[in-house]
């Protein structure tokens, strides 16, 4: 793939081996300005901030993905195939659907269920199970322990829909209760596509989310808190990037 790509204006070599991907461009800016040494803006096409700097002496990048599987599908494809990125770590927010997973807890997505048709493009017979890189996942667990985080490892659900047509309540939440019964930890909108792209192109991917709301309890954080208060997750992901530099 030629660079610059249709959606990234960076030059070859502008990105580190590992890229952190929040959904929100302002969260990308926050991470760069608060955690990276000497951050440089390497992409701003469509206002999608991408920065590269160093963290603990390691070259690390952070770039927003936007919302939803089509968006992260485009950006991860271009980073993997155009810029030689090896590891993408989604650092996002998710809605808990389990009673024991609370606001500000960390969820590390071992797998990503989905009702999306994203996998259709790969012409796979049957059902494909999108899973994280074990190397990234195990490094994230160790980093979570080191930071004293309350963390959970398991399945998330990646949905194409944020506002579902819940015409009847509780009937409208039937699918959520079904996922809860199957042990799915939380709902988000990007991990499955990221995991599929990583699998297809022989790369590594991981989704780490902070719980921003509880779908069934009706509690939530503010947009400002989602942008700036999820620092524990950011530090965990950055430590994973450092751990993976020579792997």
Buried (B, 14 or more C-beta within 10 A) or exposed (E): EEBBBEBBBBEEEBBBBBBBBBBBBBBBBBBBEEBBEEBEBBBBBEEBBBBBBBBEEBBBBBBBBBBBBEBBBBBBBBBBBBBBBBBBBBBBBBBBBBEEBEBBBBBBBBBBBBEBEBBEEEEEEEEBBBBBBEBBBBBBBBBBEEBEBEBBBBBBBBBBEEEEEEEEEEEEBEBBEEBBEEEBBBBBBBBBBBBBBBBBBEBBBBBBBBBBBBBBEEEBBEEEBBBBBBBBBBBBBBBBBBBBBEE
